[in-house]
Amino acid sequence: MEMLSRWELGILDFIQNHIKCDFLDWFFPTITKLADSGIFWILLAVIFLFFKKTRKTGLMMSAALVFGLVVGNLTLKPLIARIRPYDLNPDAILLIDRLHDFSFPSGHTLSSFEGATVLMIRDKRFGIPAMVIAVCIALSRLYLYVHYPTDVLVGAILGTLFGFLAVAMVNAIEKKIQNKNA
């Protein structure tokens, strides 16, 4: 794990030394706030729940977010207990406050890909912009030096899987209810 962390720190250092600029120093801290505690995706799911036309999408997003909370934040983070990259590199310049939880997987990336995946499956008009936002949030976690690349990669993979799982689960429940009422 130490060798992997060293390799990943090299990627983060490359970003800091070669990609860092004033615009991104503003953009990435701003966009990463959308996913603080999953707030953007939670609010979007709640809004969708209010309207009959989008209620099913809201249920799917909610289910995916719950999967991510339980598996990612409540299970994997404390189980793996991976320290943040800035804890290994005290020279890293942080543009946001230090975080008080573990690094693996990236919760911001996880919730973003859960929401974006559901939206992509349900309606590409919402899904494409949501996926662009999700990718930007994922990249922000690297740029801000708060996650290793594998944290973000696993967050994206799990988020995508939980998005598909939530869609399948809600569809299966809906079908079971319809068959029962038929």
C-alpha positions in Angstrom: 0.0 0.0 0.0 2.9 2.4 0.8 4.3 1.9 -2.8 0.9 2.6 -4.3 0.5 5.7 -2.1 3.9 7.0 -3.2 3.0 6.5 -6.9 -0.3 8.2 -6.4 1.4 11.1 -4.5 3.5 11.5 -7.6 0.3 12.1 -9.7 -1.0 14.6 -7.2 2.3 16.4 -7.1 2.3 16.6 -10.9 -1.1 18.2 -10.8 0.1 20.7 -8.1 3.3 21.5 -10.0 2.1 21.5 -13.6 -1.7 22.0 -13.8 -2.4 24.4 -10.9 -3.6 27.8 -12.0 -5.7 30.7 -10.7 -8.8 29.7 -12.6 -8.7 26.1 -11.3 -7.8 27.3 -7.8 -11.2 29.0 -7.9 -13.2 26.5 -9.9 -12.3 23.2 -8.1 -13.0 24.4 -4.5 -16.3 25.9 -5.8 -17.5 22.8 -7.6 -16.3 20.4 -4.8 -18.7 22.2 -2.4 -21.7 20.8 -4.5 -20.9 17.4 -3.2 -20.1 18.3 0.5 -22.1 15.7 2.4 -23.7 14.8 -1.0 -25.9 17.9 -0.6 -26.4 18.7 -4.3 -27.4 15.2 -5.1 -29.6 14.8 -2.1 -31.4 18.1 -2.9 -31.9 17.1 -6.5 -33.4 13.7 -5.4 -35.7 15.5 -3.0 -36.9 17.9 -5.7 -37.5 15.0 -8.1 -39.6 13.3 -5.4 -42.1 16.2 -5.3 -43.2 15.8 -9.0 -45.0 12.7 -10.2 -43.2 12.8 -13.5 -39.8 12.6 -11.8 -40.7 10.8 -8.6 -39.3 7.4 -9.7 -36.0 9.0 -10.6 -35.9 10.7 -7.1 -36.5 7.3 -5.5 -33.7 5.7 -7.6 -31.3 8.5 -6.7 -32.2 8.3 -3.0 -31.7 4.5 -3.0 -28.3 4.9 -4.7 -27.2 7.6 -2.2 -28.2 5.4 0.7 -26.1 2.5 -0.8 -23.1 4.8 -1.0 -23.6 6.1 2.5 -23.8 2.7 4.0 -21.1 1.0 1.9 -18.7 3.9 1.3 -18.9 6.2 4.3 -20.0 3.9 7.1 -18.3 0.7 6.1 -15.2 1.1 3.8 -13.8 4.4 5.1 -13.5 3.3 8.7 -12.6 -0.3 7.7 -9.7 0.7 5.4 -8.8 3.8 7.3 -6.6 5.3 4.6 -5.1 8.6 5.6 -5.4 11.6 3.4 -2.6 12.4 0.9 -1.9 15.8 2.5 -1.1 13.9 5.8 1.8 12.2 3.9 2.9 15.4 2.2 3.0 18.3 4.6 4.2 20.6 1.8 0.9 20.2 -0.1 -0.9 23.5 -0.4 -4.6 23.1 0.5 -7.3 25.3 -0.9 -10.0 23.9 1.4 -10.0 23.0 5.1 -8.5 19.7 6.2 -11.0 16.9 6.5 -11.6 14.8 9.5 -12.5 11.4 8.0 -10.6 8.8 6.0 -9.7 9.0 2.3 -10.9 5.7 0.7 -13.2 5.8 -1.2 -14.0 9.4 -2.2 -17.4 10.1 -0.9 -17.8 13.2 -3.1 -17.1 11.1 -6.2 -19.2 8.2 -4.9 -22.4 10.4 -4.4 -21.8 12.3 -7.6 -21.5 9.2 -9.8 -24.5 7.6 -8.0 -26.7 10.6 -8.9 -25.3 11.1 -12.4 -25.6 7.5 -13.3 -29.3 7.3 -12.3 -29.9 10.5 -14.3 -28.1 9.2 -17.3 -30.1 6.0 -17.3 -33.4 7.8 -16.7 -33.1 10.9 -18.9 -29.9 11.9 -20.8 -31.0 15.5 -20.9 -30.3 15.6 -17.2 -27.8 12.8 -17.2 -25.2 14.4 -19.5 -24.8 17.6 -17.6 -24.9 15.6 -14.3 -22.1 13.4 -15.5 -20.0 16.4 -16.5 -20.6 17.8 -13.0 -19.7 14.4 -11.4 -16.4 14.2 -13.4 -15.5 17.7 -12.4 -16.2 16.9 -8.8 -14.1 13.8 -9.0 -11.2 15.7 -10.6 -11.5 18.4 -7.9 -10.7 15.9 -5.3 -7.3 15.2 -6.9 -6.6 18.8 -7.7 -7.4 19.8 -4.0 -5.0 17.1 -2.8 -7.6 15.5 -0.5 -7.8 12.1 -2.3 -5.6 9.6 -4.0 -6.4 8.6 -7.6 -7.5 5.2 -6.5 -9.9 6.8 -4.0 -11.6 8.7 -6.8 -11.5 5.7 -9.2 -13.2 3.4 -6.7 -15.7 6.1 -5.8 -16.6 6.5 -9.5 -16.9 2.7 -10.0 -18.9 2.1 -6.9 -21.1 5.1 -7.6 -21.8 3.8 -11.1 -22.6 0.3 -9.8 -24.9 1.7 -7.0 -26.7 3.9 -9.6 -27.4 0.8 -11.8 -28.4 -1.2 -8.7 -30.8 1.4 -7.5 -32.5 1.6 -10.9 -32.8 -2.2 -11.1 -34.1 -2.4 -7.5 -36.8 0.3 -7.9 -37.9 -1.1 -11.2 -38.1 -4.6 -9.7 -40.2 -3.3 -6.7 -42.4 -1.4 -9.1 -42.9 -4.5 -11.2 -43.7 -6.6 -8.2 -46.3 -4.1 -7.0 -47.9 -3.9 -10.4 -48.1 -7.7 -10.7 -49.6 -7.9 -7.2 -52.3 -5.4 -8.2 -53.0 -7.0 -11.5 
